Amino acid sequence: MEKTVLIMGGAGYIGSHTVKHLQEQGYSCVVADNLVYGHRQAVPEGVPFEKADLADVASLEPIFSKYDFSAVLHFAAYAYVGESVTDPQKYYQNNVAGTLNLLSVMKKHHVNKIVFSSTCATYGEPKYTPMDEKHPQNPINPYGRSKLMIEQVFADYARAYGLKYAALRYFNAAGAAQDASIGESHNPETHLIPLVLQAIKGERSCIKIFGTDYPTPDGTCLRDYIHVEDLACAHRLALEKLNDFSGYVNLGTGIKTSVKDIIAAAEKVTGKTCPVQPAPRRAGDPAELYAAAHGPAETVLGWKPRYLQIEDIIATAWKWEQNRRY
Ligand code: UDP
């Protein structure tokens, strides 16, 4: 049987863009997703889809028996920071216990390679910027802690069982497929760029700017926005390097963009005005978060982000926003 990769959570935002990229690169893919937050329409035609839940080992088993997987790309996680504070059990159960279930089925079926969605939220409050992989990890919410726990599990499983892993710590994922066939669709939506575009479309009354008194040039938070297709490409490169490399890799551009920069860029791209309202700071938002450029993503994976202009990233999100299918 042909060797195939399993994309767990492949109907979600970053997972679906990675499936599309892998398919275009000639990989044989299988998507598994519980469709709680994922979208069946986000999975490309011709890619086998299996409904499965990490909480239920019995739903994973038959998938591993049916296909001969060479590796797993694992995107299946809950990712609402605020909800992780009010309902930590949901996060530890799904993100931590669920991943342990996945690893146990992988071990049983002798699949020993995994590429994992981690996050810059594992670092917590920045001690310095730009942030490299050696930055201390002290997450400030259960979401970040759930991801850090799994990173630590990987290191132990690597030593004991020979697991090969890449934990990719994303900064702010943004944008949509160049052809607008898939894109970002969260319910509820909490991310800045889709909210700004929806405000511009008149679907929301305004965008609240969470904090205008930060110690940054324009008083609003600085973030590192990385295009989702660049993230997808990094997953493939990590997958292809797993025979020689296991470890942790930041994925960002190293470019800092403020909330006001995003709004200005969205107005430029769309030619329309975005209604804004200054609002208090959001709990847990550091003033600035951005990756150190030229780190292991470049030196080990051979990756370079292609989208360096925020207008180009927003243009793909805008095209998707105007043609969204889900
Ligand atoms: N933000 C904002 N208004 C919103 C949503 C987000 O001002 O309605 C700000 C938020 O404070 C942060 C940046 O936009 O500085 C990016 O937030 P997002 O939730 O998109 O990603 P995060 O950085 O939290 O992962």
Boltz pocket constraint, residues with backbone or C-beta under 6 A from the ligand:
constraints:
  - pocket:
      binder: B
      contacts: [[A, 172], [A, 190], [A, 191], [A, 192], [A, 193], [A, 195], [A, 207], [A, 208], [A, 209], [A, 210], [A, 211], [A, 221], [A, 222], [A, 223], [A, 259], [A, 282], [A, 285], [A, 286]]
      max_distance: 6.0
